[in-house]
Amino acid sequence: MKATALGYLLLFLASISANAQTFPEYNIMYEKCIKKEGRVNNSVVEVCSNMTSDKAKREITKRYKSIYDRLLSSEFPENAKKFEASQKAWLQYRNTHCNLAGTYIGSPMYVVCPMNLNSARAEELRGLDRE
């Protein structure tokens, strides 16, 4: 049983580490929040993850609208519908994956997983959004 708990902890830490390497501005925001709170517990992880995730979601919304509008007014407006479908599929993936991660690994993953995936999606859309 202890080996399983250790495995869960290592997976949890790896997910945070992966976020740190890929999405530095969101990781910095999360780390500053954690440091401000002083000690780490599930409540602090929840507050800091939600704050960081909310910022990433705002970026996703902004970039989604920009990309969608650009596609809609392009030579191939049908691509806007394809983009919309991809976003809906991504949301379904995020929600299902993070629910499974929370169930399998433990309660911190219900907030850490969406934070990581929202940060990744914001970065993906940043690459597509040519403002």
NORZI-V455696 format. One record per backbone hydrogen bond with DSSP energy under -0.5 kcal/mol. NH is the residue of the N-H (numbers start at 1). CO is the residue of the C=O. E is the energy in kcal/mol with one decimal. If there is no record, write none. Layout:
BEGIN
NH,CO,E
NH,CO,E
END
This chain:
BEGIN
5,1,-2.0
6,2,-2.4
7,3,-2.2
8,4,-2.3
9,5,-2.3
10,6,-2.6
11,7,-2.3
12,8,-2.5
13,9,-2.7
14,10,-2.4
15,11,-2.0
16,12,-1.6
17,13,-2.5
18,14,-2.8
19,15,-1.6
20,16,-2.0
21,17,-1.8
22,18,-1.4
23,19,-2.5
26,23,-0.5
27,23,-2.4
28,24,-2.8
29,25,-1.7
30,26,-2.3
31,27,-3.1
32,28,-2.6
33,29,-1.9
34,30,-2.4
35,31,-2.7
36,32,-2.4
37,33,-1.9
38,34,-1.1
39,37,-1.3
41,39,-0.5
45,41,-2.6
46,42,-2.3
47,43,-2.5
48,44,-2.8
49,45,-2.6
50,46,-2.5
51,47,-2.1
52,48,-2.2
53,49,-3.0
54,50,-2.6
55,51,-1.6
56,52,-2.1
57,53,-2.7
58,54,-2.0
59,55,-1.9
60,56,-2.7
61,57,-2.6
62,58,-2.3
63,59,-2.9
64,60,-3.0
65,61,-2.2
66,62,-2.0
67,63,-2.8
68,64,-3.1
69,65,-2.7
70,66,-2.0
71,67,-2.8
72,68,-2.7
73,69,-1.7
74,71,-1.4
79,76,-2.1
80,77,-1.6
81,77,-0.6
82,78,-1.4
83,79,-2.5
84,80,-2.4
85,81,-2.4
86,82,-2.2
87,83,-2.1
88,84,-2.3
89,85,-2.4
90,86,-2.3
91,87,-2.5
92,88,-2.1
93,89,-2.5
94,90,-3.2
95,91,-2.6
96,92,-2.5
97,93,-3.2
98,94,-2.6
99,95,-1.7
100,96,-2.2
101,97,-2.7
102,98,-2.4
103,99,-2.2
104,100,-3.0
105,101,-3.0
106,101,-0.9
106,102,-0.6
109,106,-1.8
110,107,-1.6
111,108,-1.3
112,108,-2.6
113,109,-1.5
115,111,-1.5
116,112,-2.6
117,113,-2.7
118,114,-3.1
119,115,-2.3
120,116,-2.2
121,117,-2.5
122,118,-2.5
123,119,-1.8
124,120,-2.4
125,121,-2.8
126,122,-2.0
127,123,-1.7
128,124,-1.0
129,125,-2.0
130,128,-0.9
131,129,-1.1
END
